[in-house]
Amino acid sequence: MLSLRAPSSARCESSRTIHCLWIELGQVRQAEGNFVQAENLARKGLSLATGDPRTQSSAWRLIAEALRARGRAPEASEAEARANELATR
């Protein structure tokens, strides 16, 4: 069973911005097992989260999870690395 990631949820609870809503919808799709849609929604949120490294990190983590669930481990590792880099900012 997949779980929703707390970092983006916690971030979005305090800031109901449009990019957070895209990421939250991606988490819902991820939980439903719709990994392609989860990735696409996370990428949409990422594109709108300019200047918000914490939310960008959450989006990259969701992208990594969606890629990993689809058997795309090398790409998932790259996405996870981006998430980790942004999390330190």
C-alpha positions in Angstrom: 0.0 0.0 0.0 1.3 3.4 -0.9 1.2 6.2 1.6 0.8 9.9 1.0 4.0 11.8 1.7 3.8 14.2 4.7 6.3 16.9 3.5 4.1 18.2 0.6 0.9 17.7 2.6 2.2 19.6 5.6 3.5 22.4 3.3 0.2 22.6 1.4 -2.0 22.7 4.5 -0.5 26.0 5.5 -0.4 27.3 2.0 -3.3 26.5 -0.3 -1.5 27.6 -3.4 -2.4 26.2 -6.9 0.9 24.3 -7.1 0.2 22.6 -3.8 -3.2 21.6 -5.1 -1.7 20.0 -8.2 0.7 18.0 -6.0 -2.1 16.9 -3.6 -4.2 15.7 -6.5 -1.1 13.8 -7.7 -0.9 12.2 -4.3 -4.5 11.1 -4.6 -3.9 9.6 -8.0 -0.8 7.9 -6.7 -2.8 6.3 -3.9 -5.3 5.1 -6.5 -2.5 3.4 -8.4 -2.7 5.8 -11.3 1.1 6.4 -11.5 1.2 8.1 -14.9 -1.4 10.7 -13.8 0.4 11.2 -10.4 3.7 12.0 -12.2 2.0 14.3 -14.6 0.2 16.2 -11.9 3.4 16.5 -9.8 5.2 17.9 -12.8 2.4 20.5 -13.3 2.8 21.5 -9.6 6.5 21.6 -10.0 6.3 23.9 -13.0 4.2 26.3 -10.9 6.3 26.1 -7.8 9.0 28.5 -9.0 10.9 30.0 -6.0 9.5 27.4 -3.5 12.3 24.8 -3.1 10.4 22.9 -0.3 7.4 22.4 -2.5 9.6 21.6 -5.5 11.2 18.9 -3.4 7.9 17.4 -2.5 6.9 17.4 -6.2 10.2 15.6 -7.1 9.6 13.0 -4.4 6.1 12.3 -5.8 7.6 12.0 -9.3 10.3 9.6 -8.0 7.6 7.4 -6.3 5.5 7.4 -9.4 8.5 6.5 -11.6 9.6 3.8 -9.2 6.1 2.3 -9.1 6.3 2.0 -12.9 9.7 0.2 -12.9 11.7 3.2 -14.0 14.3 3.0 -11.2 17.1 5.0 -12.8 14.8 8.0 -13.5 13.3 7.6 -10.0 16.8 7.9 -8.5 17.5 11.1 -10.5 14.2 12.6 -9.3 14.9 11.6 -5.7 18.4 13.2 -6.0 16.7 16.4 -7.1 14.3 16.3 -4.2 17.1 15.8 -1.8 19.1 18.7 -3.2 16.1 21.0 -3.0 15.3 19.9 0.6 18.6 21.3 1.8 17.9 24.8 0.5 
